Structures are given as C-alpha cells and as structure tokens.
Amino acid sequence: MLAHLRNAYQKALRNEKGQGLVEYALILVLIAVVVIAAVRGIGTQANATFSTINNNLK
C-alpha cells in the first residue's frame, strides 16, 4: 500500500505540463491587468493635460 502511494505521488510530481500552462496563463492575466491599469492612468493624465492646454488657449 505504501509503495502504491509513493508511486502515485511520484507520478503526480512528474506530470507538470498542465501546471506550467496554468502558471503561464496566470502570469499573462497579471500582465494584462497591469497594462490595463497603466493605460487607464496615462489616459486620465493625458486627458487632464489636454484639457488644461485647451483652457489656456481660450
């Protein structure tokens, strides 16, 4: 019984293909969230800058 559990554990450790794919997907999602947040922040700052320029030109 103990040998069977040990073999099952070793087999599970060797099967890392799915685990690696999930890790890459999580990293990709994290990068996407950071990029979206950065673009939103830059967009807000750019909008404020253009509004200030527009108001000063009037």
Beta strands, then each sheet from edge to edge (+ up, - down):
end
